[in-house]
Amino acid sequence: MDKTTLLALYDHHQRCAIEYPGVCKEALPHLVRFIRPAPGANWIAYSRLNADNVEAEVAAQVADLTARRQPFTWKVFDHDPFPELGQHLQAHGLKPDDEPSALMMLDLDHAPAEVLAPVPAQVRLLSQPEELKHVIQIEEQVWGGSYAWIMGRLGAHMEIPGYLSVYVAEADGHPACAGWVYFHADSPFAELYGGSTVAQYRQRGLYTAVLAARVQAARARGCRYLTINASPMSRPIAAKHGFEFLTFGHDYDWDSPTE
């Protein structure tokens, strides 16, 4: 399947038709947006604008979302039909992310052998939300800052049957690598997140092992594609494991003031 067709398939399933538990989807004439209960962040996942309607639509959305007094993000991809959208968003006060993410995709029918090999015993699927403390520990060691939000968000998602699978790999008896995968009803896509390895345990194959667990879980569920939004650091690693670059994604953020 060519890249243009894959991107159209992605837009339909992962930006327009997708549903998120506990989140209200609003399909408007020119865009699709998702509204969380306060104080959660909202986002516009997809928009199809042009020179005739962009200014009025952006102004209306910024006014409406700002009035909710919640932060929000407008997601834009390089393959979207109106390249000048980002300029209009910035003119209305939205700030672009520092680095765009690379949307990369693995065709599971052509996954490389290393992610189809038996998953090592030190990789385990978490079964209880309280086990997410190990994921938090790994993420904070790798990236710094607080990842306490994982307990609430991923914990709630683990309670939804068939929605989220979280894996942790151990090394020397310690949590060393973590990654998770989301599954969406009626979609050929599954989404990868995480894939972080504590520095002292790198070069041991843990990333590949955690990736293999998620690849095999997705194949068992009948998914055709895995997607990842890769940072500049992770892009070559994903490419090494068979992921192909499709397009760059940009987040334009508005941090609404709070009372």
N, C-alpha and C positions, 0 to 999 in steps of 0.2 A: 504494500500500500504506500503511495507516495506521501510526502510530507504535508502537502496541502490538504489531502483527504484526511490524514491523521489529525491534523489540527482542527478541522471542521468537526470530526468525531469527538475530539476532546472538548471543544467549545459546547457542543450539544449536551454531552453527558455530565461534564464536570463543572460547567459554568452556568448552564441554563436549566437542565432537567433535574439536576441534583437536589436532594433534600437533606437537611441536617436536623437531627433530633433536638427538640427544644428551641429551634430557631424558626422564625417566620420568614418564608420566602415571598417576595413581592415581585411578580413579573409585570413590569410596566411596559408601555409601548416601545421605549427605546433602550431599556436596560433591565437587568435583574439584580435585585439587592436582597440582602439578608439582614434581618433585624433581631437582635438578641434582647432578652429582658435586661433592663438596667441593673448594674452599671456596665454590662458587657460591651465590647466593641462591635460595631456594625460594619458591613462592607458591601460595596457594589462589585459584583463578580464579573459582570459582562455588560458592555454597552455598545450600541451601534449608532453612532452619531455622525453628523456631517457638518459642513460649514454653515448650513442654514439653521440648524437647531442646537448646535453645541453650546453657544453662550447662554441661551435661555435654559437649557436643560441642566447645565452645570450650576448655574445660579440657583435654580429651584431646588436641586438636590442638596447643595451646600446649606441653603437656608433651612430646609426641612430637617436634615440630619443634625445640624448644629443646634437647632431648637430642642432636640432630644437630650442635649447635654451629655452625650456619650461620644467617645472617640470613634472615628470611622476611617475606613480605608477604601480608596477607589483603585481597583486592580486593572492594570493595563498591560497588554502584551504587544510585542513588536509586530505581530501579524494582524492585529486589529485594524479595521478598515479606515480609521481616521488618525493618521500619524501625529497631527497637531494637538490631539486631546491633552497630552501632558502639559503643553504650554498654557492651555486654558485652565487646567486644574491648579497650576502654580499661580496663575494670575488671581485666583480666588482663594489663595492662602494655603493650599495643600502642599505638603513638603514631600519631595521624592525621596525614596530610600537611597542610602549611600551607594549601594552596589545592587544592580539588578540580579535576580536569580535566573538560572538557566533551567527552563523546563526540559527535562530529559525523559526518555521513554524506553522501556525494555519490552520487546515483543516476546512474550513468554513461550511462544511456539519455537523461538530460536534462542532460548537462553543458553549461555555458555555452560560447559560441563561442570565448572567448579561450583556453580550454585545449584546444581542438580545432584551433587554427591550427598551421601548420608550426612546429616547434621550432627556435629560432635555432641557428646553427652553434656558438655559444660554449658551448652545453650539450652535455656529452658523458657517455656511459655508461662508467663505469670498468670495465676488463677485468681488472685485476690487483690483488690485495690490497695490494701496496706503494703503489698510488696513493691509498690511504686516508689517507696523510699529508696530503693536501690537505684532506680532510674534517676531520681533527683540527685543522689550522691554522685553518680557518674556525670550527669550534665553539668553540675556545679564545679566538679573538678576539671572538666574539659574546657568550659566556657566562662567560668566565673559568674558572679552574681547569684541571684536567687531564682530557683526553679520550683519553688513551693507550689506554684499554680498547677503543676503537673498532677498533684494529688487530687485536687478538686476536679479538674477538667477531664483528665484521662481516667480518673477513678469513676466518674459518672458514666463515661463512655464504655468502660469495661462492663458495666452492669447491663448494657444493651446487648442482647444476644446477637452474635455474629457480626458486630460492628467494628470492633477494635481487637487486635492481637498485639501484645507487647512481649518482647523477648529481651532477656538479659543473659550475657555470657560471663562466666566467672573465670578468673585466673588466680592461681595460688590461694584459692579460698575467698577471693574478694570480687565484688561486682566490678567488671572491667569494661564492658561494652553493652550498649543498649540501643534498640531500635524498635519501631512499631509500624503497623500497617493498618490502614482503614479500608473497609469494604463498603460499597454503596449498592443498594438494591437496584437491579435492572441496569447496571453499568458494566461494561467490559473492562473498566479501569479499577485498579486498586492504588492507593496512595501511600508512599513511603515517607516516614519522618524519622528523625534521630540518626542512628548509625554513628554514634559517638563512642570513641575508645579512649580510655584514660592513657595518658602519654606513656607511662612506664610499661604498659602492656601491649603497645603497638608492635607491629611486625611479627605477630604470632598467629595471624589468620583469623582473628576474632571478628573483624568487620565482615570478612567474607562469610564466616559461619552464620552470623546474625542475618546477613543478607540472604543466604541460602534458605534459612528457616522461613523467611517472609516470602521469598520466591515460591517455595514449595507449597506454602499455605495458600498463596494466591492461585497457583495452578490447580490445587485440590478444590478450590471454590469455583473453578471454571472461568476465572478471569483471563483475559487475553493480554492485557498490558499492565505494566507497573510504571507509575510516574514518580518523579522526584523533582523538587525545586532545589537545584544544587547551587551552593555558594561557589565562588571562584576556587576555594580550597578543595571542595568535594567534587567539582566537575570532572577533573581527570581521573579520580578514583572511580566515579560512576561509569565513565567511559571505558575504563579498564575492564569493567564487569559487563559490558555489552550495552549499556545505555547510550542512546543516540540523542544528540542535541536537536531540539525542535525550534525553540524560540526563546527570547528573553522576556521575563516578566518584571513589572515595576509596580511597587506599592506607593501610592500617594496618600499621605496620612494627614488627618486632622485631629488634633488633640483638643477636644472641646473642654472649655473651662468647667469646673464643678463648683457647686454652691459652697 
